[in-house]
Amino acid sequence: MVLILTHSEITGLLDREEVRKAVELAHAGLARGDWHNPAPRAIALADDGSAIPMTASGGGYVSVKMLCDVPANRARGLPVQRSSIMVTSASTGECLAILDGRAVTAMRTAAVSAVATDHLARRDAAVLGFIGAGNLAVEHARAISAVRDIRKIVVWTRSTATLDAFEARTQDIGVAIERVSSAEAVVAAADVVCTLTPARDPVLLGTWLRPGQHVNAVGAPPRPDHREVDGAAMKRSRVVVDSHDTAMAKSGGVLLAIAEGAITEDDARTELGQVIVGSRAGRSCAEDVTLFESVGLGLQDLATAELVLARAAELGVGTTVDLSA
């Protein structure tokens, strides 16, 4: 029997702290060789779209998330990115579940940024900055506030309506929110900066960075010609990636910086899991600028899906279907 879980069902099953711990363990497992996450290969679709099968294995499961990036959907009034996750038993090969990917992706993405912030940002970081204020920003505000004593959030985005919605949805966090006039003003004020935009061209420049800052570069679509931070920002930073192989396949931030000669491939070899287990260094001193290039991994989806399936079984949530009938 296959368990089918909808977006609304999944949102009621996810716990942010559990997701953060699960993705941290999964990244550590990747560094130790217990989890596996092969680099995905994009499939070209019409109208500059792409489909990316994101596969992973670990904890007795195998999963694939089919991520479709469809820029033409913007004109249709539809989400540009859509995804579904299939979870299979690694021992029997039986398909166990099919999940809508939206809530899983948003929460695990913020959770990984929180893990990176916890391992790379200064312990005294107190001002959180967002370039972009959509759904990802809401999740990042909650996730990062759980790993640092955040006293203020500074935020900039092009849409006043998006800013209004962000403030309304984060009131319960109890952190002061300050609107600023530009992306540069966010960087000038923040200890931890998160770029959360679907940018093709840089929204954060290396000349803006100050010693001691940490950057989570999160929002750019997983394409080799899209990036949110320029080559100068990469050059000024200790760069940590979620996966070296995946970054070399679909991180425009890394690939374009290498093409420009700002960094070399060796500068982007340190993986978050290696920092977690201590096999590679992250921040070495208070003055370092650290940058986490978050492209997104199938193992993050699998680690989160495992939690969802366990909770769904406990509560009897979801619809079961016999695919073999």
C-alpha positions, -999 to 999 in steps of 0.1 A, spaced: 0 0 0 12 35 -9 5 64 15 -6 96 -3 -1 129 16 -13 163 5 2 197 12 -23 205 40 -18 172 56 19 175 56 19 210 71 1 196 101 27 169 106 60 189 104 79 201 135 106 226 128 130 215 155 127 179 145 134 188 108 165 208 117 179 179 138 170 154 110 187 173 82 218 179 104 221 142 110 216 135 73 244 159 63 266 143 89 257 109 74 266 122 39 300 132 52 305 97 68 293 78 38 261 65 54 238 86 33 241 90 -5 231 119 -27 242 117 -63 244 149 -83 212 154 -103 211 160 -141 185 184 -153 160 175 -181 152 203 -205 115 212 -208 97 236 -232 98 273 -227 132 272 -208 117 249 -182 136 221 -165 129 189 -146 154 178 -119 151 143 -104 167 147 -69 176 112 -56 189 101 -22 192 71 1 197 67 38 180 53 69 166 23 50 148 44 24 154 56 -12 136 87 -24 133 108 -56 119 143 -57 108 155 -91 114 192 -91 100 211 -121 112 246 -126 88 263 -151 94 300 -156 64 302 -180 41 295 -151 47 330 -138 26 344 -167 0 317 -160 -5 327 -124 9 293 -113 39 284 -91 72 285 -109 85 255 -90 65 224 -82 76 191 -68 65 157 -56 85 132 -35 83 94 -38 97 73 -9 107 37 -14 119 9 9 156 3 3 153 -33 14 122 -44 -5 119 -18 -33 83 -12 -24 69 23 -30 58 35 5 46 70 0 40 99 -24 42 134 -9 35 169 -22 68 186 -21 59 222 -12 59 222 26 87 197 28 109 218 6 103 251 24 108 238 59 139 217 51 155 245 32 151 269 62 163 241 85 195 236 65 202 273 66 197 272 104 221 243 107 247 262 86 241 293 107 246 273 139 279 259 127 293 289 108 279 322 122 294 339 152 278 329 185 270 366 192 251 371 159 220 391 169 207 408 137 192 387 109 189 402 75 167 391 46 169 400 9 135 388 -1 105 384 21 83 356 7 75 322 22 111 312 25 118 343 46 90 334 70 104 299 75 140 312 78 129 337 105 115 309 126 144 284 119 173 308 125 157 323 156 159 289 171 197 287 169 207 323 176 195 350 200 180 372 172 170 406 185 161 422 152 153 413 116 161 437 88 144 430 55 142 444 20 121 433 -9 106 450 -40 70 443 -30 54 463 -2 26 437 -1 51 409 4 67 429 33 33 434 49 25 397 47 59 388 61 54 411 91 19 397 98 31 361 96 61 365 119 46 386 147 45 356 170 83 353 169 86 383 191 115 399 172 115 435 160 113 439 122 129 468 104 122 476 68 152 490 49 155 507 16 179 483 -3 197 450 -3 229 469 5 212 483 36 203 448 48 240 437 45 251 469 63 229 461 93 229 423 96 252 398 112 236 369 93 223 376 58 199 353 39 193 359 2 159 345 -6 151 357 -41 146 339 -75 174 360 -89 193 354 -120 218 382 -114 235 390 -81 215 408 -54 244 408 -29 278 422 -38 311 412 -22 321 449 -17 292 452 8 304 424 32 319 431 66 343 409 86 325 384 108 293 382 88 277 349 77 257 346 45 231 319 35 227 321 -3 194 302 -8 169 315 -33 184 313 -68 169 285 -89 191 254 -93 206 265 -126 242 271 -136 235 306 -149 215 319 -119 230 333 -88 223 357 -59 259 366 -49 287 378 -71 321 364 -76 336 390 -52 314 377 -24 326 342 -31 362 353 -31 359 372 2 342 343 20 350 308 34 326 290 11 307 259 24 283 240 1 256 214 8 273 190 -17 303 196 -38 291 174 -67 257 190 -67 271 225 -65 293 217 -95 262 205 -114 237 233 -107 250 262 -85 254 293 -106 269 311 -76 298 286 -76 301 279 -113 300 316 -124 326 326 -98 349 299 -110 344 309 -146 353 345 -137 384 334 -119 372 347 -85 376 313 -69 387 278 -79 368 245 -76 389 237 -45 375 268 -28 341 252 -30 349 217 -18 340 221 19 306 205 25 283 213 54 284 177 66 321 178 68 320 209 90 294 192 112 315 161 118 347 181 121 366 167 91 369 202 75 370 237 91 342 262 88 347 295 106 383 298 120 381 332 137 357 360 145 367 381 115 360 354 89 332 359 64 314 326 59 290 318 31 268 288 28 258 281 -8 225 262 -5 214 245 -37 192 219 -22 196 181 -18 174 151 -21 187 138 12 172 169 29 138 159 14 143 123 24 152 131 60 122 153 63 99 128 46 109 102 71 96 124 99 64 130 80 58 93 74 64 84 111 41 111 123 14 102 97 15 65 108 11 76 144 -19 98 138 -35 78 109 -32 107 85 -33 103 47 -49 82 20 -36 47 11 -37 33 -24 -29 -2 -37 -9 5 -68 -6 -32 -76 -44 -37 -78 
